[in-house]
């Protein structure tokens, strides 16, 4: 008796390689938003990782074929292709995202993010929700409560209850739920500090996809961002700062960025374009009244905000201007 496709898969890929559905789907083709199985049945694909442009998009297929037929190697050599791509990609983002570190998988990206956070803060404590998945490297696997890592969890990893629309922390949905979640994060930050690990990062998906896409209002993450920032992290909100500055009379353009120093906390600096000299102390005070803890620490008048052809702020040039 010949083996089934499922049996062959288990033999060649291992029995722990999971499949979706009680009766796994045997897909053979995709086009646009649709998939087809071996029996010709058509499916509307609302799940997989390619619905952004659809399956087998002709421009994507053409680009893959062209690159595969030209060069396929790593990034330790010089090549314009990867630079053109990163420039086009980061031009679609807002400040301060002007650099890309390309990774092969989500696991690798999250692992690198952990290393960056720990290198930046000099601390090792990490917090995640108790119902999520961030990847399968040794470090990132520690953040998954749905698939416990071999040997158990490190003492430097702590968990907080995942957001739940039906059973919100504190019993009240909306922003009370948000503040209850932030309080849980604060409690784990305190525990990590008491244990000597310190707090390096809170890793979460802002959509809480693995947690089930809870229905959360706009601004739900603001309280926990404030908790993280007060614990030593810095989150610059450049749009908020520049938008506030642009609301003042006489300011024609504005931009904000964070400037890192090796011996003191990150400084949030704003640059403004005005026809007349500014009263920087008065402008700072006005910003503090509106933005509170999100206000810039320093405001500098410049002749022009450096922007690329897409209108995005060029941070390196802006840093040189503000000093």
N, C-alpha and C positions, 0 to 999 in steps of 0.2 A: 504494500500500500504506500503510495507516494505521500510525502509530508505536505501539510498545508502551508500556505504562505505565512501564517502566524507561527507555525512550528519552525519553519526555516528561519524566520526573523529571530525567534528566541535562541535558536542554535548559533546563529552567526553574530547577533548583536548582544546576546545575553538575556536571561529571563527577566531582569529588572528594568529593561528598557520599556517604559510604559507606553500605552496607546490610549487614544481617546475613545470613549463610548464602549458599551458592553459588546457591541458588534462593530469592531473596528472598520473604518471606511478605507477601501482600497482606491486611492486617487491615482489617476493616470495623466491628467491634463488640466491646465488652467489657462484662462484667457479673460482679461479684464476682471470683473467682479465675480466670475463664475468658476467653478471647479466641476470636473466630470470624473465619475468612478469607472471601474472596469466594465460595468454593465451599461454604461452610457447614461446613467442618471446624472442630472444636472443639479448643482447646489449653488446657492447664493453664499458667498464667503464673507461672513461678518466677523471672522475671528483671527485669521492668520496675520503674519507680520508684514504683509505686502499690500494691504488695501489702500495705502496712500496713493499709489499710481496704478494699481491693479496687477494681475498676473501677466507676465510676458508682454509688458509694455514695449512697443517696438523701439522707442528711443533708448530704453534701458538695455534691451537685448542687443541693439546695435552698438552701444557704448561698451558693453561687456565683451562682445566679439572683437571690436576694434582694439581694445586694450590687450586682450589675450593674444591677439595676433601681432602685437607690437612689442610688449615687454611685460613680464610678470615676475617681479622680484620684490625685495623688501625696501625699507625706507633709509637704509644706511648709505645709499648712493644718491647723488643729486638727480632730480628730475622735475620738470616743470609741471607735469600732470597733477601730482598730489598738491602742489602749491596752488595751482589754478582752482582745484576743487575746494581746498580749505578757504581760499579767498571768497569764492562764490557762496560757500556754506556759511561762513561767519558774517557775511554781509547781510544775511537774513536775520541775524540775531541782534539784540540790543546790547549796549554796553553793560558790563565790562567784558563780554565774550568776544574776544578777537583772536583767540588761539585755539587750536584743536590738537588733541593727542588721540590719534586714531588707534582703535582697538579692534580685535577680531570678534569678540563676543561681549555680551552684557556682563558675564562673570568677570572677564578681564577688566572691563571698564570700572566696575564696582570695586574690584580688588585694588586697582590703581587709585581710585578715589579714597579708599581707606588709608592707603599708604601716604597719600598727599596730606590728608587731614592729620594723621599722626605725626608726620614730619613737620607740618606747620605749627602745630600746637605743642609738640613735645610730650603729648599724653597718649594713652592707649585705649581709654574707655570708649565704647561704642554702644549706642542705643538703637533698637529697631522695634517694630511692632511685633506682637506675639502671634501674628497669622500672616506671614509673608514669605516671599522667596526672592533672594537677590542674586543667586548664582551658586556655583558648585566648586569654586576654589576652596582651599583649606580655610582661609580667613573668612570669606564671604559665606561659606556654608554655616559658620557659627551663628549667623543672623537668622537662620530659618528654624522656626518652631514646628513647622509642618513636616519636616524631614530632619530629625535630630542627627547631628554629626557623630561619627564614631568616637568614642572616648568621652563624650559629654561636652558641655559648654565651658568655655574659658571664663574665669572670674571677672574678666574685663568687659564682658558682654552682658548687657541688661535689656530687658524687654518692658514695653508698655502695652496696655490693652489696645487692640486695633479699633479704629473708629467703626461704630455700628449705628446705622440710621434707625434701626428698630429698637435697640436697647442702648441708648447713649449713656456714656459715663455721666453720673450725677442725676440721671433720669429725665433731663430736659434737653431736647434737640436744639440745633442751631448754635449760636455763639456760646451759651452756657456749656454746651458739650465741648466746644473748642477750648474754653478756659479750663475745663476739667482735664482734658487731654494734656494741655500744657502743664498743669499741676503734676500729672503723673510723670511727665518728662523731667520736670524739676526735681521730683523725689528721687529719680534714678540718677540724675546728675549728682545730687548730694551724696547718694550711696557710692557712686564711683569715686568721688573725691575722698570720701571717708575711708575707702578701701585702698587708697594710694595710687589708683590707676589714673585719676583725672578724667576729664571729658574731652574727647577729640571730635566726635561727630554724632549727629542723629541721621541715620540713613533711612530714607523712606521714599516711596513713589508718591508724588503729589496727587495722583489720581486714586491711590490706594487700590490698584487693579487686582492684586492677589487677595486683598481683603474683601473683594466683592463689589467694588465701585459704590461705596456708600454715598448717599445723597447729602452732600455738605454744601453750605452756602458759601458764596464768594467771601473771601477774607477769613475763612475758617482756620487757615494755618498761621494767620498773623500772630496770635498769642504765643504759639510755640516758637515762632521765629524770634520773638522778643526774648523768650527764655534762653534760647540757644545763643543769641547775640550777647546777652548779659553774662552768660557763662564763659565768655571768651571768644566766641565766634563773631565774625563781622559779616553783615549782609548789607551791601550798599544797594539802595533803591534809586538808581539814577533817574528813571522816568519821573518818579515822585518828586525828587529834588528839582530837576530841570523844569518840570511842569509848574511847580510852586514859584520858582524864580521868574518864569515867563509871565506869571500873572501880575507881577509888579510893573508899574508904569516905567517906560524908558528902557526896559531890557528887551533887546531884539533877538537874542539867542542865548542859550545856556546849556551846559552839560556838566555832569558830575562823574567822579571816579574815586576809587580808593587807592591810596598810595601806601605801600607796605614799607616798613622800616625794620631793620634787624634788632634795634634796641628799644623800640617803643610801639604802642598799639598802632594799628592802621589809621591813617588820617583820611577822612572823607573831605575831598576838596571840590569846589564848584568853580567853573569859569563862566563869566557872563560877558556879553557884547553889549556895550551901551555907548550912546553918542557923547555922554558927559561922564566925568569921573564919578565914582560911586562912593557912598558912605558905607564902607564895608562893615563896621561894627553895628550900625543900625540895620543893615540888610540881614546880617547874621541873627540879630535879635528877632527880627520879623519872621525869619525862617524857623527859629526855635519855638516861637509862639504857635506856629501852624504845625510844624513837623515833629515837635518835641524831640525825642531821642534819635529821630532819623534826620535831623538837620545836619548840614555840612559843618565841619570844624573851621573851614577857611573858605573865603570867596575871593577870587582874583579876576580883575578886569583884563580882557584880552581883545585884540583887534578882530579876531575871527576864530570860530570854533572849527578845527580841522575835521573835515568830513570826506568820505569817499564818494564815488559816483552814485552810490545807492542812498546817500544821505546819512550813513551811519558814522558815528564819531570814531575817529582814529585815535585810539587811546595812547599809543606810544608818543605821537606828536603832541597830544594834549598834555601828557605828563611833562614833556619838555617845556611847554609853555607855562605851566603853573609852578614848576620848580620843586 
